């Protein structure tokens, strides 16, 4: 029983340069090893497979099944499960800025346990972490609720003992073991990897594994084209290296659309083809664009703080001589420099985005994915169900000249309608077309005589009907055979054809012409069947395969999975948003090219998956950048294409719903799936669409960019204001014989400003900003900070001069007046400049903030003006300001806003960007 030995193919993978590369190598090694094993099983005769699995055509005994279940374990694949809520809660607080805030709060508590700043920082940290935790926990529960299995049981054949009669039992899928005989029927999920022993008209949907929209034929005997025979004994001879393409293998994760079969289980759980892919998808996820961006920005601001705070501490200590007071002031400056609301604003932004997207039928499993969705500039997607309707329709019915002909449709309808076996999707499409076109119901004039069922050797089926001939008088009738099937097989039996109402001989030249018509439609991405008839001169009750002879070709039926009506419009909307769409499908090149052309995608050269395998990472990176459509790609190739695009600096989204999409979903910056997807795809995804529609996705992109825009808005406003404040502190510390502002004043100023910024997630973004993908740019933030920050320092210093000279606040005794004057000016300038920075346009005239931002701005300004006159003033060290102060304040603020607008105009022209 060598094939039943548990394997650990992942350990055979060569070590990668990084953890991500190592995971990719493990996936490739695992699928290759399992694929080779299944290909070997496919090539072996059925009797040999039964011997190696140590079973018989009667099935396993109950006792042996129990023993094997203990040996091999439950028939389940490795799945990524949500961590316990305590682990999720801890992770929500794992953030560089939260660490800084906790450190500052600890220092402040050590200095003074009653310091109100300790409580303020603690509240900020707690609210930020809890907000993120609750939103992700709730979204995770919603995603779990979407998991709906079609069935959880399957039919197996087992025996009570070695001499007992086999019986068919329904057992849970996780109790299937290697060697079990599984009975399949229409609608069944394939519970494990099976080698077929018997089959009848079996059609299997492999879309979840291969991406092909049409079901494929499976049989226990190889087709003639593979060198098989028409005998019932399977001799093996299934030469293929891809187990998905093996005609006598049914793989876990696929489903039966029609027909019946019996197969022996050759692999379960992680040893299956599906399991080999799933096993490498658990554990820590790769770093996304959002993770990298936040880390760079966080480290930038932390480094800046670590440089500026010691400088302020040294200058204050040397000039004032009070090192303890200098230390406290340095801690206050550190708090002032730290955008302590950043974790909370980011969490609030992402949470609000998740709620807004939920209203649009989008479940956000991981909050960071919202920003990644906005930053996405390449979307890789399968075609089935996204660009197409995921259903088969009869697109055209053609005569031998390639012209539409109702007679072809009529004969095709009669063949599909009168067959007694299970109708496949193509038969149903023919029937639906007649009904949809409101054709005359032709079957009333016919009665069924006999049928010659479909089999995979002949690749056709025929019905024989009794047609009442009204022209011949009552009681006279004739039998007509109608054959429908693969073009090559039907044409071999044709000696004549219908030519515009006449029956003519099918000569060699005419045969080449009609074959070319079928091939042209195949090249156009259509699935083509031929329809032929024969009038039976001597009617009888039964007919056989030998009667399928001397047929008259009527024409062709051509099928396709039609493009969605909304697809072209949605693709254009994505293009207008700066997102390039690349189709990465398991379907064949012709079908992929046809569908893409129909929805307006410039196809260019379609690259097959085999070509991807032949390239190293550098060459694949260049190929992926210039290619729009990849076809016949397997899971490993899909993931490589995603990584190649990321290596080229692109932010990549991947939309998929199959088992074969799971690796790419996990590697992408944002993995997108749908609620009808297989479980492993939903587990690997960051976002789940309740409708598989690119229009919904485009709305999500806009929400993602709005979320990111409001986040970056806060960072730039706060970082530049804080830098300007510290610059002003440095100047004041060097020339003024007292502290320019008390530590408690700095904390209160920061608190009022930060509370006002809580409205930022509810602000709107300019339309121009939403048209392009947006990404983290740490260097751009630093450049913005050192350019815009000093503008506020110019007017801070102006206010220093005014307080020093005009209001004589130039002694230690008048220090409180100086500090109060700068506090009010600093707070109001910080608050008002929000409206200057939030848009590249002229504020209030060309772009207005949302009403929550306006309200919070007014409240912050009123608070700043009220505090020096409030009952809290003595405790905070404030002094009531003279009336003459306020005209100076108004003039400084007006000049500040004017200069900021001028600098903004210059900055935009120079750098081409603002936020």
ZAMARGU-4260 file (C-alpha; in steps of 0.2 Angstrom, whole numbers, plus 5000, padded with zeros to 4 digits):
<rodrens>
0) 5000/5000/5000 | 5013/5012/4995 | 5001/5026/4989 | 4993/5026/5006 | 5009/5031/5015
5) 5007/5048/5023 | 5018/5061/5014 | 5026/5077/5019 | 5030/5085/5003 | 5033/5103/5010
10) 5049/5097/5019 | 5056/5093/5002 | 5055/5111/4996 | 5072/5120/4994 | 5075/5134/5007
15) 5070/5151/5000 | 5079/5167/5003 | 5064/5174/5013 | 5050/5166/5022 | 5038/5171/5008
20) 5049/5163/4995 | 5051/5147/5006 | 5032/5146/5007 | 5031/5148/4988 | 5044/5134/4985
25) 5035/5123/4997 | 5018/5125/4988 | 5027/5121/4971 | 5036/5106/4978 | 5020/5099/4987
30) 5009/5101/4972 | 5022/5093/4960 | 5025/5078/4971 | 5006/5075/4973 | 5003/5078/4955
35) 5016/5065/4950 | 5009/5052/4962 | 4991/5055/4955 | 4998/5054/4937 | 5006/5038/4941
40) 4989/5031/4948 | 4980/5037/4933 | 4991/5027/4921 | 4989/5011/4931 | 4975/4998/4927
45) 4961/4999/4939 | 4964/4981/4946 | 4982/4986/4951 | 4975/5002/4959 | 4963/4991/4969
50) 4977/4980/4974 | 4988/4994/4980 | 4974/5002/4990 | 4971/4984/4998 | 4952/4985/4994
55) 4940/4976/4982 | 4925/4980/4971 | 4914/4976/4986 | 4922/4990/4997 | 4930/4990/5014
60) 4924/4982/5029 | 4917/4993/5043 | 4932/4987/5054 | 4945/4991/5041 | 4938/5008/5038
65) 4939/5012/5057 | 4957/5006/5057 | 4962/5017/5042 | 4953/5032/5049 | 4964/5031/5065
70) 4979/5028/5054 | 4976/5042/5041 | 4966/5054/5051 | 4950/5064/5046 | 4948/5068/5028
75) 4950/5087/5031 | 4963/5099/5024 | 4973/5111/5034 | 4963/5127/5036 | 4968/5144/5043
80) 4957/5147/5058 | 4954/5163/5066 | 4965/5165/5082 | 4957/5165/5099 | 4949/5182/5103
85) 4963/5185/5116 | 4976/5183/5103 | 4966/5195/5092 | 4965/5208/5106 | 4983/5207/5109
90) 4987/5209/5091 | 4976/5224/5090 | 4988/5234/5102 | 5004/5228/5092 | 5009/5245/5084
95) 5025/5255/5085 | 5016/5271/5090 | 5006/5262/5103 | 5022/5257/5110 | 5029/5274/5111
100) 5013/5281/5119 | 5014/5267/5132 | 5032/5272/5136 | 5028/5290/5137 | 5013/5286/5149
105) 5025/5276/5160 | 5038/5290/5161 | 5024/5302/5165 | 5017/5291/5178 | 5035/5288/5186
110) 5037/5307/5187 | 5019/5311/5194 | 5006/5297/5196 | 4993/5311/5196 | 4998/5318/5180
115) 4982/5319/5169 | 4992/5316/5153 | 4994/5298/5160 | 4975/5295/5159 | 4974/5304/5142
120) 4987/5293/5134 | 4980/5278/5142 | 4962/5282/5135 | 4969/5285/5117 | 4979/5268/5118
125) 4964/5258/5124 | 4951/5266/5112 | 4962/5263/5097 | 4966/5245/5101 | 4948/5240/5106
130) 4941/5249/5090 | 4952/5239/5079 | 4949/5223/5088 | 4930/5224/5088 | 4929/5228/5070
135) 4940/5214/5064 | 4932/5201/5077 | 4915/5206/5071 | 4920/5205/5052 | 4928/5188/5056
140) 4912/5181/5063 | 4902/5188/5048 | 4914/5179/5036 | 4912/5163/5046 | 4893/5164/5044
145) 4896/5164/5025 | 4903/5147/5024 | 4890/5136/5017 | 4894/5118/5011 | 4883/5111/4998
150) 4883/5094/5007 | 4893/5086/5021 | 4890/5068/5017 | 4894/5056/5003 | 4889/5038/4998
155) 4902/5025/5001 | 4900/5006/4998 | 4905/4996/5013 | 4903/4978/5020 | 4899/4972/5038
160) 4912/4958/5036 | 4923/4950/5024 | 4909/4938/5017 | 4895/4951/5018 | 4885/4959/5004
165) 4891/4977/5001 | 4879/4991/5006 | 4879/5009/5001 | 4880/5021/5016 | 4879/5040/5018
170) 4894/5045/5029 | 4901/5062/5034 | 4915/5067/5021 | 4928/5068/5035 | 4926/5050/5038
175) 4931/5044/5021 | 4947/5034/5021 | 4959/5028/5007 | 4952/5012/4999 | 4934/5017/5001
180) 4923/5015/4986 | 4913/5031/4983 | 4897/5032/4973 | 4894/5048/4963 | 4878/5056/4956
185) 4873/5073/4949 | 4875/5087/4962 | 4888/5077/4973 | 4904/5085/4979 | 4919/5074/4976
190) 4925/5070/4994 | 4943/5065/4991 | 4954/5061/4976 | 4946/5046/4967 | 4952/5034/4953
195) 4936/5029/4943 | 4931/5011/4942 | 4914/5013/4933 | 4905/5028/4925 | 4890/5033/4915
200) 4889/5050/4906 | 4899/5057/4920 | 4902/5076/4918 | 4912/5085/4932 | 4914/5104/4936
205) 4932/5107/4939 | 4930/5126/4939 | 4936/5127/4957 | 4953/5119/4952 | 4956/5123/4934
210) 4945/5139/4931 | 4937/5131/4916 | 4918/5136/4915 | 4912/5121/4906 | 4911/5104/4914
215) 4923/5090/4908 | 4919/5072/4903 | 4926/5059/4915 | 4927/5040/4912 | 4934/5024/4919
220) 4940/5020/4901 | 4952/5031/4891 | 4944/5039/4875 | 4950/5033/4859 | 4961/5048/4856
225) 4971/5043/4871 | 4974/5026/4864 | 4961/5017/4874 | 4948/5004/4868 | 4930/5003/4869
230) 4930/4988/4881 | 4924/4989/4898 | 4941/4984/4906 | 4951/4999/4910 | 4969/4996/4905
235) 4977/5012/4911 | 4986/5021/4897 | 4980/5039/4903 | 4996/5048/4899 | 4996/5065/4908
240) 5006/5074/4920 | 4992/5085/4926 | 4980/5076/4937 | 4966/5089/4934 | 4967/5084/4915
245) 4967/5065/4919 | 4950/5058/4912 | 4949/5044/4925 | 4953/5055/4941 | 4940/5065/4951
250) 4948/5077/4963 | 4943/5083/4980 | 4934/5100/4978 | 4926/5097/4961 | 4908/5092/4959
255) 4897/5081/4948 | 4885/5090/4936 | 4878/5075/4927 | 4880/5056/4926 | 4885/5043/4939
260) 4901/5034/4943 | 4910/5023/4956 | 4928/5027/4961 | 4941/5021/4974 | 4948/5034/4986
265) 4967/5035/4983 | 4971/5050/4994 | 4962/5060/5008 | 4965/5076/5018 | 4982/5084/5016
270) 4988/5070/5004 | 4975/5076/4990 | 4979/5088/4976 | 4968/5101/4985 | 4976/5097/5002
275) 4994/5099/4994 | 4989/5118/4991 | 4980/5121/5007 | 4993/5115/5018 | 5005/5129/5014
280) 4992/5142/5016 | 4991/5142/5035 | 5002/5153/5047 | 5008/5171/5046 | 5003/5180/5031
285) 5015/5190/5020 | 5018/5208/5023 | 5006/5219/5012 | 5007/5236/5005 | 4998/5243/5020
290) 5010/5235/5033 | 5025/5241/5024 | 5019/5259/5022 | 5013/5260/5041 | 5030/5254/5047
295) 5040/5266/5036 | 5029/5281/5042 | 5030/5276/5060 | 5048/5273/5060 | 5051/5290/5051
300) 5041/5300/5064 | 5049/5290/5079 | 5066/5293/5072 | 5062/5312/5071 | 5056/5312/5089
305) 5071/5303/5095 | 5082/5316/5087 | 5072/5332/5092 | 5068/5328/5110 | 5086/5326/5116
310) 5090/5343/5107 | 5076/5352/5116 | 5081/5344/5132 | 5099/5349/5131 | 5095/5367/5126
315) 5083/5369/5140 | 5095/5361/5153 | 5110/5372/5147 | 5100/5388/5146 | 5089/5387/5161
320) 5100/5376/5173 | 5085/5366/5179 | 5088/5349/5172 | 5073/5341/5180 | 5061/5354/5173
325) 5070/5352/5156 | 5067/5333/5157 | 5049/5335/5160 | 5048/5348/5146 | 5057/5336/5135
330) 5044/5322/5139 | 5030/5335/5135 | 5038/5339/5118 | 5039/5320/5114 | 5021/5319/5117
335) 5018/5334/5107 | 5029/5327/5093 | 5020/5310/5093 | 5004/5309/5083 | 4997/5300/5097
340) 4979/5299/5089 | 4987/5291/5074 | 4982/5273/5079 | 4965/5279/5084 | 4962/5289/5069
345) 4968/5275/5058 | 4957/5262/5067 | 4942/5274/5066 | 4945/5277/5047 | 4946/5259/5043
350) 4932/5254/5054 | 4921/5268/5046 | 4927/5261/5029 | 4922/5243/5034 | 4904/5249/5039
355) 4902/5259/5023 | 4908/5244/5013 | 4896/5233/5022 | 4881/5243/5016 | 4888/5239/4998
360) 4887/5221/5001 | 4906/5219/5005 | 4913/5210/5021 | 4930/5216/5026 | 4939/5203/5036
365) 4955/5212/5038 | 4954/5231/5041 | 4971/5234/5033 | 4964/5228/5017 | 4953/5243/5015
370) 4968/5254/5012 | 4976/5241/5001 | 4961/5241/4990 | 4963/5260/4988 | 4981/5258/4984
375) 4978/5244/4971 | 4984/5248/4954 | 4983/5231/4946 | 4968/5219/4948 | 4971/5201/4943
380) 4955/5191/4941 | 4948/5175/4934 | 4935/5177/4920 | 4922/5165/4925 | 4908/5174/4935
385) 4918/5190/4935 | 4918/5195/4917 | 4906/5182/4912 | 4889/5176/4919 | 4895/5159/4924
390) 4882/5150/4914 | 4882/5142/4897 | 4871/5149/4883 | 4868/5144/4865 | 4876/5159/4856
395) 4873/5154/4838 | 4866/5140/4827 | 4874/5140/4810 | 4871/5131/4794 | 4885/5124/4783
400) 4889/5141/4777 | 4891/5149/4794 | 4874/5158/4793 | 4861/5157/4807 | 4848/5144/4803
405) 4832/5140/4813 | 4832/5122/4806 | 4848/5119/4815 | 4841/5125/4832 | 4825/5115/4829
410) 4835/5098/4827 | 4846/5103/4841 | 4831/5106/4852 | 4823/5089/4848 | 4839/5080/4852
415) 4841/5088/4869 | 4822/5088/4873 | 4819/5069/4870 | 4835/5061/4877 | 4831/5052/4893
420) 4847/5053/4901 | 4853/5067/4913 | 4854/5083/4903 | 4871/5092/4903 | 4873/5111/4903
425) 4874/5111/4884 | 4858/5102/4882 | 4849/5114/4894 | 4856/5129/4885 | 4848/5123/4869
430) 4832/5121/4877 | 4833/5138/4886 | 4837/5146/4869 | 4821/5139/4861 | 4811/5145/4876
435) 4819/5162/4877 | 4816/5165/4858 | 4798/5160/4860 | 4800/5147/4846 | 4785/5136/4841
440) 4784/5121/4852 | 4790/5108/4839 | 4790/5093/4850 | 4771/5091/4849 | 4773/5084/4832
445) 4785/5070/4837 | 4785/5055/4848 | 4800/5046/4855 | 4805/5029/4847 | 4823/5025/4854
450) 4839/5033/4859 | 4858/5029/4857 | 4865/5036/4873 | 4881/5046/4874 | 4897/5038/4878
455) 4915/5045/4879 | 4922/5034/4865 | 4909/5040/4852 | 4907/5058/4859 | 4889/5059/4852
460) 4871/5054/4856 | 4856/5051/4845 | 4838/5050/4847 | 4826/5042/4835 | 4809/5051/4833
465) 4792/5047/4825 | 4787/5062/4814 | 4769/5063/4808 | 4769/5068/4790 | 4753/5078/4787
470) 4757/5080/4769 | 4757/5061/4767 | 4740/5059/4774 | 4734/5053/4791 | 4742/5037/4798
475) 4758/5039/4788 | 4774/5043/4798 | 4792/5042/4796 | 4807/5039/4808 | 4821/5052/4809
480) 4837/5050/4818 | 4845/5066/4825 | 4863/5065/4831 | 4872/5079/4841 | 4890/5078/4846
485) 4908/5082/4844 | 4912/5090/4826 | 4925/5077/4821 | 4915/5062/4827 | 4899/5067/4818
490) 4907/5073/4802 | 4915/5055/4800 | 4897/5048/4799 | 4891/5061/4786 | 4889/5058/4768
495) 4878/5073/4764 | 4873/5090/4770 | 4859/5102/4770 | 4863/5117/4758 | 4849/5130/4758
500) 4835/5118/4759 | 4843/5105/4747 | 4852/5089/4752 | 4869/5088/4743 | 4883/5076/4743
505) 4897/5080/4756 | 4912/5080/4744 | 4930/5082/4751 | 4930/5101/4746 | 4914/5104/4755
510) 4920/5094/4770 | 4935/5105/4772 | 4924/5120/4771 | 4912/5115/4784 | 4927/5109/4795
515) 4934/5127/4793 | 4918/5135/4799 | 4918/5124/4815 | 4937/5128/4818 | 4934/5147/4815
520) 4921/5147/4829 | 4932/5137/4840 | 4946/5150/4838 | 4933/5163/4843 | 4932/5155/4860
525) 4916/5145/4857 | 4912/5127/4861 | 4905/5119/4844 | 4894/5104/4842 | 4888/5097/4825
530) 4870/5092/4822 | 4866/5079/4808 | 4850/5069/4803 | 4845/5053/4794 | 4828/5048/4788
535) 4825/5030/4791 | 4817/5021/4776 | 4812/5005/4786 | 4806/5011/4803 | 4808/4998/4817
540) 4807/4999/4836 | 4825/4998/4841 | 4841/5006/4835 | 4860/5004/4839 | 4876/5012/4835
545) 4878/5004/4818 | 4863/5014/4813 | 4873/5031/4815 | 4878/5030/4797 | 4875/5039/4781
550) 4870/5055/4791 | 4866/5072/4783 | 4875/5087/4791 | 4862/5100/4796 | 4874/5113/4804
555) 4882/5118/4821 | 4878/5124/4838 | 4890/5136/4846 | 4890/5139/4865 | 4899/5151/4877
560) 4899/5158/4894 | 4892/5176/4890 | 4901/5191/4896 | 4891/5201/4909 | 4882/5216/4903
565) 4890/5227/4917 | 4908/5220/4914 | 4914/5232/4901 | 4907/5247/4910 | 4915/5241/4927
570) 4932/5238/4918 | 4931/5256/4911 | 4927/5263/4928 | 4942/5254/4935 | 4953/5260/4921
575) 4947/5278/4925 | 4953/5275/4943 | 4970/5270/4937 | 4968/5251/4939 | 4975/5239/4926
580) 4965/5223/4925 | 4974/5207/4921 | 4965/5191/4917 | 4973/5176/4925 | 4962/5160/4921
585) 4964/5141/4921 | 4953/5141/4905 | 4960/5139/4888 | 4968/5153/4877 | 4954/5154/4864
590) 4940/5156/4877 | 4950/5168/4887 | 4954/5179/4872 | 4936/5179/4866 | 4929/5184/4883
595) 4942/5198/4886 | 4939/5205/4868 | 4920/5205/4871 | 4922/5216/4887 | 4934/5228/4879
600) 4950/5222/4886 | 4965/5224/4874 | 4971/5206/4874 | 4987/5206/4864 | 4997/5190/4866
605) 4989/5177/4878 | 5003/5169/4888 | 5000/5151/4893 | 5005/5144/4910 | 5018/5133/4903
610) 5027/5148/4897 | 5027/5155/4915 | 5035/5140/4921 | 5049/5142/4909 | 5054/5159/4915
615) 5065/5164/4930 | 5058/5178/4942 | 5067/5192/4933 | 5060/5188/4915 | 5043/5184/4922
620) 5043/5201/4930 | 5045/5209/4913 | 5033/5198/4905 | 5019/5201/4918 | 5021/5219/4916
625) 5017/5219/4898 | 5004/5205/4897 | 4985/5207/4900 | 4979/5189/4898 | 4986/5173/4906
630) 4978/5156/4902 | 4979/5138/4907 | 4988/5143/4923 | 4989/5132/4939 | 4989/5138/4957
635) 5008/5140/4958 | 5009/5150/4942 | 4995/5162/4948 | 5004/5165/4964 | 5021/5168/4954
640) 5012/5181/4943 | 5006/5190/4958 | 5023/5191/4966 | 5031/5196/4950 | 5019/5211/4948
645) 5023/5216/4967 | 5042/5215/4963 | 5039/5228/4950 | 5032/5240/4963 | 5013/5237/4960
650) 5000/5235/4973 | 4991/5219/4967 | 4973/5214/4971 | 4967/5196/4966 | 4949/5191/4964
655) 4946/5173/4964 | 4934/5160/4971 | 4942/5143/4968 | 4954/5131/4976 | 4967/5136/4963
660) 4965/5154/4968 | 4970/5152/4987 | 4989/5154/4985 | 4987/5170/4974 | 4974/5177/4986
665) 4985/5175/5001 | 5001/5182/4992 | 4991/5198/4985 | 4991/5214/4994 | 4972/5212/4995
670) 4964/5196/4992 | 4946/5197/4986 | 4933/5183/4986 | 4914/5180/4985 | 4902/5172/4997
675) 4899/5157/4985 | 4918/5153/4984 | 4925/5137/4991 | 4930/5139/5010 | 4949/5139/5007
680) 4947/5154/4995 | 4936/5164/5008 | 4948/5160/5022 | 4963/5166/5011 | 4954/5182/5006
685) 4954/5199/5015 | 4938/5205/5008 | 4922/5195/5003 | 4910/5201/4990 | 4892/5196/4992
690) 4890/5199/4974 | 4903/5194/4961 | 4903/5210/4952 | 4917/5222/4947 | 4905/5237/4950
695) 4904/5233/4968 | 4923/5232/4968 | 4925/5249/4960 | 4914/5256/4974 | 4926/5248/4987
700) 4941/5255/4978 | 4934/5273/4980 | 4930/5269/4999 | 4948/5263/5001 | 4955/5279/4994
705) 4944/5290/5004 | 4950/5280/5020 | 4968/5282/5015 | 4966/5300/5010 | 4958/5304/5027
710) 4972/5295/5036 | 4986/5303/5027 | 4978/5320/5029 | 4979/5318/5048 | 4997/5312/5047
715) 5003/5327/5037 | 4993/5339/5046 | 4999/5333/5063 | 5017/5330/5058 | 5019/5347/5050
720) 5010/5356/5065 | 5021/5346/5078 | 5037/5350/5068 | 5033/5368/5067 | 5029/5368/5086
725) 5045/5360/5091 | 5055/5372/5079 | 5047/5386/5088 | 5051/5379/5105 | 5069/5377/5100
730) 5070/5396/5095 | 5060/5401/5111 | 5071/5390/5122 | 5087/5398/5116 | 5082/5416/5118
735) 5068/5417/5131 | 5073/5416/5150 | 5058/5405/5154 | 5049/5390/5147 | 5039/5396/5132
740) 5025/5385/5137 | 5022/5374/5152 | 5022/5355/5149 | 5003/5354/5155 | 4999/5368/5142
745) 5007/5357/5128 | 4997/5342/5133 | 4981/5352/5134 | 4984/5360/5117 | 4988/5343/5110
750) 4972/5335/5118 | 4960/5349/5111 | 4968/5348/5094 | 4968/5329/5093 | 4950/5328/5099
755) 4945/5339/5085 | 4954/5327/5073 | 4942/5313/5078 | 4930/5320/5064 | 4944/5317/5051
760) 4937/5299/5046 | 4920/5308/5041 | 4928/5321/5030 | 4926/5320/5011 | 4940/5319/4998
765) 4941/5329/4982 | 4936/5320/4966 | 4953/5322/4958 | 4961/5313/4973 | 4950/5298/4971
770) 4955/5295/4952 | 4972/5288/4956 | 4979/5274/4967 | 4986/5281/4983 | 5001/5274/4992
775) 5011/5277/5008 | 5026/5288/5004 | 5037/5291/5020 | 5049/5302/5010 | 5034/5313/5004
780) 5028/5315/5022 | 5045/5320/5028 | 5047/5333/5014 | 5029/5339/5017 | 5033/5341/5036
785) 5049/5351/5034 | 5041/5362/5020 | 5025/5366/5028 | 5030/5365/5047 | 5041/5380/5047
790) 5027/5391/5040 | 5019/5390/5057 | 5035/5394/5066 | 5036/5410/5056 | 5020/5416/5064
795) 5024/5408/5081 | 5040/5419/5082 | 5029/5434/5076 | 5018/5431/5091 | 5033/5429/5102
800) 5039/5446/5096 | 5021/5453/5099 | 5020/5446/5117 | 5037/5451/5121 | 5037/5469/5115
805) 5018/5475/5113 | 5012/5466/5129 | 5028/5467/5139 | 5028/5449/5143 | 5047/5448/5144
810) 5050/5444/5162 | 5049/5428/5172 | 5034/5437/5181 | 5025/5439/5165 | 5029/5422/5159
815) 5011/5416/5161 | 5004/5430/5149 | 5018/5425/5136 | 5013/5406/5138 | 4995/5409/5137
820) 4996/5421/5121 | 5007/5407/5112 | 4995/5393/5118 | 4980/5402/5110 | 4988/5407/5094
825) 4996/5389/5092 | 4980/5380/5095 | 4970/5391/5083 | 4983/5391/5070 | 4984/5372/5071
830) 4965/5370/5070 | 4962/5382/5056 | 4977/5375/5045 | 4967/5359/5045 | 4956/5367/5031
835) 4971/5373/5022 | 4980/5356/5022 | 4964/5345/5019 | 4963/5350/5000 | 4975/5356/4987
840) 4961/5368/4981 | 4957/5385/4989 | 4948/5380/5006 | 4930/5385/5009 | 4928/5392/4991
845) 4933/5377/4980 | 4932/5363/4993 | 4923/5363/5009 | 4925/5351/5024 | 4911/5339/5029
850) 4900/5346/5043 | 4908/5335/5057 | 4925/5343/5053 | 4917/5360/5053 | 4908/5358/5069
855) 4924/5351/5078 | 4934/5365/5071 | 4922/5378/5079 | 4922/5369/5095 | 4941/5368/5096
860) 4943/5387/5092 | 4930/5391/5105 | 4938/5380/5118 | 4955/5388/5115 | 4947/5406/5117
865) 4938/5400/5133 | 4951/5391/5143 | 4961/5407/5148 | 4945/5414/5155 | 4938/5398/5162
870) 4939/5392/5180 | 4952/5379/5174 | 4964/5393/5170 | 4974/5394/5187 | 4976/5375/5188
875) 4983/5375/5170 | 4994/5391/5172 | 4984/5402/5161 | 4982/5421/5162 | 4967/5431/5155
880) 4972/5439/5139 | 4970/5458/5136 | 4957/5464/5123 | 4971/5471/5113 | 4978/5454/5110
885) 4964/5448/5099 | 4966/5460/5084 | 4984/5454/5083 | 4978/5436/5084 | 4966/5439/5070
890) 4980/5447/5059 | 4993/5433/5063 | 4980/5419/5059 | 4975/5428/5042 | 4993/5430/5037
895) 4996/5412/5042 | 4982/5405/5031 | 4987/5417/5016 | 5006/5411/5017 | 5001/5393/5019
900) 4990/5394/5003 | 5004/5402/4993 | 5017/5389/4999 | 5004/5375/4995 | 5002/5382/4977
905) 5021/5382/4975 | 5023/5365/4983 | 5010/5357/4972 | 5018/5364/4956 | 5035/5358/4962
910) 5031/5341/4967 | 5015/5338/4958 | 5006/5331/4973 | 4999/5337/4990 | 4991/5324/5000
</rodrens>
